Amino acid sequence: MSKDSIEGEPTSGVQDGLFPERLVDGLPTMYCFETCPFCFKVKALLGSRGIEYSKVEVDPTFKTQLKWSEWGKVPIYVDSDGTQVTDSNYILHYIDSNDSDSFPRMGEDPEQDRWMDFSNKVLGKSIVAVIYTSYRTSLQSLDYVTRVDNFSFGSRIINKWLGAFIMRMVGKSRAEMFELPPRENLQFQLDEMSTGIKGDFFGGEQPNGSDYANFGILRSMQGLNGFDIVEGHNVVSPWYGRMQQHSGV
């Protein structure tokens, strides 16, 4: 569990108790939104390792599929023995530690920790500012999200139109976190990110936690407003292509 948790609040990482009844077909099971950047992180690692798993697509409006968990957010990973793991970066470490154990654990490699934190604290917020930079781009994004994610028909209509307005406000608040305008900021952050890529990957010859964490964030942006910035970056674009081929996601 996270050392930074507040007593009584849900914590990140491996949770107490086993939940084998939450497995589907007896396989490791991920509870997710199809378009969620944090879920893409986990999908990328599972895909790269060839780990067979089941998915439960959560209704983004009511989240009824998560009522059993105190965490209440996606992704949640339930291992084949019923172990529940929460928070995408913690899930990456858990899966790797139980598979090939090929990248350092949290706290063992400051560079990996830095870039995994960057995925959540900087890159994830930067893409939100670009995707939801106007009501038009917000509506385009929500049209895609509500068609792909597990929305009911009624909530699909409501979330497309009302959600676009709400996410435009979210995008504006994320943009205010940075000094540069959204597109210029994303370009700047990709430039920063590229300094951590050592050879083919952050991990050198093979991906480490930083690769999966940052790839997942950018993968969620594919096809949406601003992805041309990623495609046009002379370091990040070829890295992204290698990660996509490596993970199959």
SVG drawing of the C-alpha trace seen along z (x, -y; Angstrom):
<svg xmlns="http://www.w3.org/2000/svg" viewBox="-32 -31 53 51">
<polyline fill="none" stroke="black" stroke-width="0.4" points="0.0,0.0 1.0,-3.6 2.9,-5.1 1.2,-8.4 -2.4,-7.2 -4.6,-9.0 -6.2,-6.8 -9.6,-5.7 -9.1,-6.6 -8.5,-4.0 -4.9,-3.4 -2.9,-2.7 -1.3,0.7 -2.0,4.2 -5.2,4.2 -6.1,6.4 -8.2,9.4 -8.8,11.6 -11.6,11.2 -11.6,14.4 -15.3,13.8 -14.3,10.7 -12.4,12.8 -13.9,13.5 -13.2,16.9 -10.6,17.5 -8.2,15.2 -6.5,12.0 -9.1,9.4 -8.9,5.6 -11.8,3.3 -11.4,0.4 -12.8,-2.3 -11.8,-1.5 -10.4,-4.9 -8.8,-5.6 -5.1,-6.6 -4.3,-4.9 -5.9,-1.7 -3.9,-1.9 -0.7,-1.7 -1.8,1.6 -3.0,2.9 0.4,2.1 2.3,4.1 -0.1,7.0 0.1,7.0 3.9,6.9 4.1,9.8 1.5,11.9 -0.5,12.3 -4.0,13.6 -6.5,11.6 -10.2,10.7 -11.7,7.2 -14.7,5.7 -15.8,2.5 -17.1,0.2 -20.1,-2.1 -18.4,-5.6 -21.6,-7.2 -22.7,-4.8 -19.6,-2.6 -21.8,0.2 -19.1,2.7 -16.8,1.1 -19.3,1.1 -17.4,4.0 -14.1,2.0 -13.4,-0.9 -11.1,-2.3 -13.9,-3.1 -11.7,-4.2 -10.2,-2.5 -8.0,-0.6 -8.4,2.1 -6.4,5.3 -7.5,8.5 -4.9,11.2 -5.7,14.9 -5.6,15.6 -8.0,12.7 -5.4,10.1 -6.7,6.6 -4.3,4.0 -5.2,0.3 -3.5,-2.7 -2.0,-2.3 1.7,-2.8 1.4,-0.4 -0.3,2.1 2.6,1.9 5.1,2.7 2.9,5.5 2.5,7.3 6.2,6.9 7.3,8.2 5.2,11.3 6.2,11.9 9.8,11.2 10.8,8.7 12.6,6.8 12.4,3.2 13.3,1.7 10.7,1.5 9.4,-1.8 12.2,-3.6 15.0,-1.7 15.6,-3.8 15.2,-7.6 15.1,-8.1 12.3,-5.6 10.4,-7.0 10.8,-10.5 9.3,-9.6 6.6,-7.4 5.5,-10.3 5.8,-12.6 3.2,-10.5 0.5,-11.3 1.5,-14.7 2.6,-16.4 1.9,-14.5 -1.6,-13.4 -2.7,-16.9 -1.0,-18.3 -2.9,-16.2 -6.2,-17.0 -5.5,-20.7 -5.0,-20.1 -7.9,-17.6 -10.4,-19.8 -9.1,-23.1 -12.5,-24.3 -16.1,-23.2 -15.7,-21.9 -12.7,-19.7 -14.4,-18.6 -17.5,-17.5 -15.4,-15.6 -13.6,-13.8 -16.8,-13.0 -18.5,-11.7 -15.6,-9.2 -15.5,-8.3 -19.2,-7.8 -19.3,-5.5 -16.3,-3.4 -16.8,-3.3 -19.5,-1.3 -22.2,-4.0 -25.9,-3.1 -27.8,-4.8 -29.4,-7.5 -26.2,-8.3 -24.3,-8.4 -26.4,-11.3 -26.2,-13.2 -22.5,-12.7 -21.7,-13.7 -23.3,-17.1 -23.1,-17.9 -19.8,-16.1 -18.3,-18.2 -19.1,-21.4 -17.7,-19.9 -14.6,-18.6 -14.0,-22.0 -13.9,-23.5 -11.5,-20.7 -9.3,-21.4 -9.2,-25.0 -8.2,-24.3 -5.5,-22.0 -4.2,-24.6 -3.9,-27.1 -1.4,-24.8 1.2,-25.6 2.8,-28.8 2.6,-28.0 -0.6,-27.6 -1.8,-24.0 -0.3,-23.0 3.0,-24.7 3.1,-23.2 2.5,-19.7 5.4,-20.2 7.6,-21.4 6.7,-18.5 7.4,-16.0 10.8,-17.7 11.4,-17.2 10.2,-13.6 12.5,-12.8 15.5,-13.5 14.6,-10.4 14.5,-8.1 17.9,-6.3 18.2,-4.5 15.0,-2.8 13.2,-3.1 13.4,-4.8 14.8,-1.5 17.4,-1.4 17.1,1.8 13.9,2.9 11.0,0.9 10.8,0.2 8.0,-1.3 8.5,-4.8 7.8,-3.5 4.5,-1.8 3.4,-4.7 4.0,-7.5 2.9,-5.4 -0.4,-4.7 -1.1,-8.4 -0.3,-9.2 -2.1,-6.1 -5.4,-7.5 -4.9,-10.6 -4.5,-8.8 -7.1,-10.0 -8.1,-13.0 -7.2,-16.7 -3.5,-17.4 -2.2,-13.9 -0.5,-15.5 2.0,-17.0 3.0,-13.5 3.2,-12.3 5.4,-15.2 8.0,-14.8 11.3,-13.5 12.1,-11.5 8.7,-10.7 7.0,-9.6 9.4,-6.8 9.5,-5.8 5.7,-5.7 5.8,-3.5 8.2,-1.0 6.0,-0.9 2.9,-0.3 4.6,2.6 6.0,4.0 2.7,3.9 0.3,4.6 -2.0,1.8"/>
</svg>
